[in-house]
Amino acid sequence: MSDLYPLLLKPEFRERIWGARDLAPIYGEAPGMAPIGEVWLTGDDCQVVNGPLAGTTLAELCRRFGRDLVGETAPEPGRFPLLVKFLFPRQKLSVQVHPDDDAARRLGQPCGKTECWYVLRADPGARVGLGLKPGATREQFAQAIREVRAEQLLNWIDIHPGELIYVDSGTVHAIGPGSVLVETQQNSDTTFRLYDYGRPRELHVEQGLQALKERTRAGKVEAGAVDENLVPLIMSPCFMVTKTRLDKQTMCGAGSNRGFRKAAVLVGLEGCGVVRHGREAVTLGRGDAVVIPAAVDDYSVQPQWSVEYLTMMLPPAIPVEEPQTHL
């Protein structure tokens, strides 16, 4: 019998020069005086705030419980496999690229970084840059960096609330201002900054150009629909994300982890719900993250009037193809 239960984690607010003081519609005013660009929900230093394990960090829990927490399909038994964040860009971010698994391991890192962004809010004209324009080469992009015009070679696309953007490793990318994104990614923070619009920040051009792939699968993913309450947003080799909305007296039998042995992360977007497992219960509100350990064999989410949330987990333990995308 495991000592684990649904774990409510305290978010970690990270200062970024491109971030915001107003973190609506999730948190309201940012703590402190500096702009907040990222709020980490499943970072190593995020602490449990409910139950007997309160005060313990996620990294400590992974080392202590191993597969009972992270599941059988996680790459490492002592490391949580997914890093989930809110992003609050108010200025354009630098043009970046992340290495794939092989390239990251050559650098001594545990894994590469494939990610996706769920668009929670987007002002009119909000855009992201995904990959090189058709016909553009690595050499042309390197020349554009030197000539301070690299953004001209990116595919810039408009984004809208409810869309899911897939960004596989090796994709050169950038985020413009005016959106709120929920990022799901492999648990790596390896980033090579290729270009920063002439701003005097450190660049990693040589490493970034080596990691860059001229063609990737990055783009918008067409969401499916199981029913009016459950929307599968993406299935990929690195993660799967679904969106659930429950209203009033609807009870969600969230299914069983029995036979799958993988952790899940629930992230509250709107309203309020209660996550139940046996006698254990924890509130899931806007901006909250609840980790369901792999050893928790079944749980449910009960809305308090209504609740909307995302669920992130690893894909099934079978080969999964890259998602179908479009720009």
C-alpha positions as CSV (number, residue, x, y, z in Angstrom):
1,M,0.0,0.0,0.0
2,S,1.6,3.3,-1.1
3,D,1.7,6.4,1.1
4,L,1.0,8.5,-2.0
5,Y,-2.2,10.4,-2.8
6,P,-3.2,13.3,-5.1
7,L,-0.6,16.0,-4.5
8,L,-1.3,19.7,-4.7
9,L,1.9,21.6,-5.6
10,K,2.8,25.1,-4.8
11,P,3.6,27.0,-8.0
12,E,7.1,28.5,-8.5
13,F,7.0,32.1,-9.9
14,R,10.0,32.8,-12.2
15,E,11.1,36.3,-13.1
16,R,11.7,37.1,-16.8
17,I,12.4,40.4,-18.4
18,W,9.8,39.6,-21.1
19,G,7.1,38.7,-18.5
20,A,4.2,40.5,-16.9
21,R,3.1,42.0,-13.6
22,D,-0.6,41.2,-14.3
23,L,-1.0,37.4,-14.5
24,A,-4.7,37.4,-15.3
25,P,-6.7,35.3,-15.9
26,I,-4.8,32.9,-13.7
27,Y,-3.2,34.5,-10.7
28,G,-3.9,38.2,-10.7
29,E,-1.0,40.5,-9.6
30,A,2.5,39.0,-9.6
31,P,4.3,38.6,-6.3
32,G,7.2,41.0,-5.7
33,M,8.2,43.8,-8.0
34,A,9.7,42.1,-11.1
35,P,7.8,40.8,-14.1
36,I,6.9,37.1,-14.0
37,G,7.4,35.2,-17.3
38,E,7.0,31.6,-16.2
39,V,5.1,29.9,-13.4
40,W,6.5,26.4,-13.0
41,L,3.9,23.9,-11.8
42,T,5.9,20.6,-11.7
43,G,9.4,21.9,-11.2
44,D,11.9,20.0,-9.0
45,D,11.6,22.6,-6.3
46,C,7.8,22.8,-6.3
47,Q,6.5,21.8,-2.8
48,V,3.5,19.7,-1.8
49,V,1.0,21.8,0.2
50,N,-1.6,19.1,1.3
51,G,-1.5,16.0,3.4
52,P,1.3,14.2,5.3
53,L,3.9,15.0,2.6
54,A,3.4,18.8,2.8
55,G,6.7,20.7,2.5
56,T,8.3,18.0,0.5
57,T,9.6,19.0,-3.0
58,L,8.7,17.1,-6.1
59,A,12.4,16.1,-6.6
60,E,12.5,14.6,-3.1
61,L,9.4,12.7,-3.7
62,C,10.8,11.2,-7.0
63,R,13.9,10.1,-5.2
64,R,11.9,8.6,-2.3
65,F,9.0,6.9,-4.2
66,G,10.5,6.3,-7.7
67,R,8.2,4.3,-10.0
68,D,5.3,4.6,-7.6
69,L,5.3,8.3,-8.3
70,V,6.5,8.7,-11.9
71,G,5.3,5.4,-13.4
72,E,6.8,2.5,-15.3
73,T,7.2,4.4,-18.6
74,A,9.0,7.4,-17.3
75,P,12.6,7.6,-18.7
76,E,14.1,7.8,-15.2
77,P,12.7,6.4,-11.9
78,G,14.0,9.3,-9.8
79,R,12.9,12.3,-12.0
80,F,9.4,13.6,-12.8
81,P,9.0,13.2,-16.6
82,L,7.0,16.3,-17.5
83,L,7.6,20.0,-16.7
84,V,4.4,22.0,-16.9
85,K,4.3,25.8,-16.9
86,F,2.2,28.9,-17.5
87,L,3.8,31.5,-19.8
88,F,3.0,35.2,-19.6
89,P,4.8,36.9,-22.5
90,R,4.4,40.7,-22.7
91,Q,7.4,41.2,-24.9
92,K,8.7,39.0,-27.8
93,L,10.9,36.2,-26.6
94,S,14.3,35.4,-28.1
95,V,14.5,33.0,-31.0
96,Q,15.5,29.6,-29.5
97,V,16.0,26.0,-30.3
98,H,16.1,22.9,-28.0
99,P,18.1,19.7,-28.7
100,D,16.6,16.3,-29.2
101,D,17.3,13.4,-26.9
102,D,20.5,12.2,-28.6
103,A,22.0,15.7,-28.8
104,A,21.1,16.5,-25.2
105,R,22.7,13.2,-23.9
106,R,25.9,14.1,-25.7
107,L,25.9,17.3,-23.6
108,G,25.4,15.3,-20.4
109,Q,21.7,16.2,-20.1
110,P,19.0,13.6,-19.3
111,C,16.8,14.3,-22.3
112,G,16.0,16.8,-25.0
113,K,13.1,19.1,-25.0
114,T,10.0,18.6,-27.1
115,E,7.1,20.8,-25.9
116,C,3.6,22.0,-26.7
117,W,1.6,25.2,-25.9
118,Y,-2.1,25.3,-25.1
119,V,-3.3,28.8,-25.9
120,L,-5.4,29.9,-23.0
121,R,-5.6,33.6,-24.0
122,A,-4.5,35.5,-27.0
123,D,-4.9,39.2,-27.9
124,P,-5.7,40.0,-31.5
125,G,-2.5,39.7,-33.5
126,A,-0.7,37.4,-31.0
127,R,1.8,35.2,-32.9
128,V,4.4,32.6,-32.5
129,G,7.3,31.7,-34.9
130,L,7.6,28.0,-35.8
131,G,10.5,26.7,-37.9
132,L,12.2,28.1,-40.9
133,K,10.2,29.3,-44.0
134,P,10.1,26.8,-46.8
135,G,13.4,26.7,-48.7
136,A,15.4,28.4,-46.0
137,T,18.5,26.6,-44.9
138,R,20.6,26.5,-41.8
139,E,23.4,28.4,-43.6
140,Q,20.9,31.1,-44.6
141,F,19.6,31.4,-41.1
142,A,23.1,31.7,-39.7
143,Q,23.8,34.6,-42.2
144,A,20.5,36.2,-41.1
145,I,21.6,36.0,-37.5
146,R,24.8,37.9,-38.3
147,E,22.8,40.5,-40.2
148,V,20.3,40.9,-37.3
149,R,17.2,39.9,-39.4
150,A,16.8,36.2,-38.3
151,E,13.1,36.7,-37.4
152,Q,12.4,37.3,-41.1
153,L,13.1,33.6,-41.9
154,L,10.7,32.2,-39.4
155,N,7.1,31.0,-40.0
156,W,5.0,33.5,-38.0
157,I,1.5,32.3,-37.4
158,D,-1.5,33.8,-35.6
159,I,-2.7,32.0,-32.5
160,H,-6.2,31.9,-30.9
161,P,-7.6,30.6,-27.6
162,G,-8.2,26.9,-27.5
163,E,-5.4,26.0,-30.0
164,L,-2.7,23.5,-29.3
165,I,0.8,24.2,-30.8
166,Y,3.3,21.4,-31.1
167,V,7.0,22.3,-31.0
168,D,9.2,19.2,-31.4
169,S,12.9,19.3,-30.5
170,G,15.1,20.9,-33.2
171,T,12.4,23.5,-34.1
172,V,13.7,27.1,-34.2
173,H,10.9,29.0,-32.5
174,A,9.9,32.3,-30.8
175,I,6.8,33.6,-28.9
176,G,5.4,37.1,-29.5
177,P,3.7,39.2,-26.9
178,G,0.0,39.1,-26.0
179,S,-0.9,35.6,-25.0
180,V,-1.1,33.3,-22.0
181,L,0.1,29.8,-22.7
182,V,0.2,26.5,-20.8
183,E,3.4,24.6,-21.7
184,T,3.9,20.9,-21.4
185,Q,7.4,19.7,-22.1
186,Q,10.0,17.0,-21.4
187,N,11.6,17.8,-18.1
188,S,14.6,19.7,-19.5
189,D,15.5,23.4,-19.4
190,T,18.2,23.1,-22.1
191,T,17.7,26.1,-24.3
192,F,20.0,27.6,-27.0
193,R,19.3,31.3,-27.7
194,L,20.1,31.9,-31.3
195,Y,18.9,35.5,-31.8
196,D,17.5,38.3,-29.7
197,Y,16.7,41.1,-32.1
198,G,19.9,42.9,-31.4
199,R,19.4,43.0,-27.6
200,P,22.6,42.5,-25.7
201,R,21.9,39.1,-24.2
202,E,24.1,36.0,-24.3
203,L,23.6,33.8,-27.4
204,H,24.5,30.2,-28.1
205,V,24.7,30.3,-31.9
206,E,27.1,27.5,-32.5
207,Q,25.3,25.0,-30.3
208,G,21.9,26.2,-31.5
209,L,22.7,25.8,-35.2
210,Q,23.9,22.3,-34.5
211,A,20.6,21.4,-32.8
212,L,18.5,23.2,-35.4
213,K,16.6,21.0,-37.9
214,E,15.5,22.6,-41.2
215,R,12.3,20.6,-41.3
216,T,10.2,19.5,-38.2
217,R,6.6,18.5,-37.4
218,A,5.9,21.8,-35.5
219,G,2.5,23.4,-36.0
220,K,-1.1,23.5,-34.8
221,V,-2.7,20.2,-33.9
222,E,-6.3,19.5,-34.8
223,A,-8.1,18.6,-31.5
224,G,-10.4,15.6,-31.4
225,A,-13.6,15.3,-29.3
226,V,-14.7,12.3,-27.3
227,D,-17.8,14.1,-26.0
228,E,-18.8,17.6,-25.0
229,N,-16.8,17.2,-21.8
230,L,-13.6,15.7,-23.0
231,V,-11.3,17.0,-25.7
232,P,-8.1,15.2,-26.6
233,L,-5.7,18.0,-27.5
234,I,-2.5,16.1,-28.5
235,M,-1.0,12.6,-28.5
236,S,2.8,12.5,-29.2
237,P,5.8,10.3,-28.4
238,C,6.6,12.6,-25.4
239,F,3.3,13.4,-23.8
240,M,-0.5,13.5,-24.2
241,V,-2.8,16.4,-23.2
242,T,-6.6,16.5,-22.8
243,K,-9.0,19.2,-21.7
244,T,-12.0,18.4,-19.5
245,R,-15.0,20.5,-18.6
246,L,-17.5,19.4,-15.9
247,D,-20.6,21.3,-15.0
248,K,-22.7,21.3,-11.8
249,Q,-23.6,17.8,-10.6
250,T,-21.6,15.9,-13.2
251,M,-19.2,13.5,-11.7
252,C,-16.1,12.5,-13.7
253,G,-14.8,9.0,-13.1
254,A,-11.3,9.8,-14.1
255,G,-10.4,6.3,-15.0
256,S,-7.9,3.9,-13.5
257,N,-4.1,3.9,-13.7
258,R,-4.2,0.2,-13.0
259,G,-2.1,-1.6,-15.7
260,F,-0.7,1.7,-17.0
261,R,1.4,2.9,-14.0
262,K,1.9,6.5,-15.1
263,A,1.6,9.8,-13.3
264,A,-0.8,12.5,-14.4
265,V,-0.9,16.3,-13.9
266,L,-4.2,18.1,-13.6
267,V,-4.0,21.9,-14.2
268,G,-7.0,24.0,-13.3
269,L,-8.1,26.6,-15.9
270,E,-11.5,27.8,-14.7
271,G,-13.9,27.2,-11.9
272,C,-13.2,24.7,-9.1
273,G,-13.3,21.0,-8.5
274,V,-12.4,18.4,-5.9
275,V,-10.0,15.6,-6.7
276,R,-10.9,12.5,-4.7
277,H,-9.0,9.2,-4.0
278,G,-10.5,7.1,-1.3
279,R,-10.8,9.3,1.8
280,E,-8.3,11.8,0.4
281,A,-9.6,15.0,-1.3
282,V,-8.0,18.1,-2.6
283,T,-9.3,21.2,-4.3
284,L,-8.4,22.0,-7.9
285,G,-8.9,25.7,-8.6
286,R,-7.7,28.0,-11.3
287,G,-3.9,27.9,-11.6
288,D,-3.6,24.8,-9.3
289,A,-1.6,21.7,-10.3
290,V,-2.4,18.4,-8.8
291,V,-0.1,15.4,-9.5
292,I,-1.8,12.0,-9.5
293,P,1.0,9.5,-8.7
294,A,1.2,6.3,-10.7
295,A,0.4,4.3,-7.5
296,V,-3.0,6.0,-7.2
297,D,-5.0,3.4,-9.1
298,D,-8.1,5.5,-9.6
299,Y,-9.5,8.9,-8.8
300,S,-12.4,11.2,-9.7
301,V,-12.9,15.0,-10.2
302,Q,-16.1,16.4,-8.8
303,P,-17.0,20.0,-10.0
304,Q,-18.1,22.6,-7.5
305,W,-20.6,24.1,-9.9
306,S,-18.2,23.8,-12.8
307,V,-14.5,23.2,-13.5
308,E,-12.3,23.2,-16.6
309,Y,-8.8,21.6,-16.4
310,L,-6.0,20.1,-18.5
311,T,-4.6,16.6,-17.9
312,M,-1.0,15.9,-18.9
313,M,0.7,12.5,-18.9
314,L,3.1,10.3,-20.8
315,P,1.7,8.5,-23.8
316,P,0.7,4.8,-23.7
317,A,3.6,2.2,-23.6
318,I,3.3,1.5,-27.3
319,P,4.9,3.3,-30.3
320,V,3.2,6.7,-30.8
321,E,3.6,8.6,-34.0
322,E,4.2,12.4,-34.3
323,P,0.9,14.3,-34.4
324,Q,-0.5,15.7,-37.6
325,T,0.0,19.4,-37.7
326,H,-0.4,22.5,-39.9
327,L,0.9,26.0,-40.0
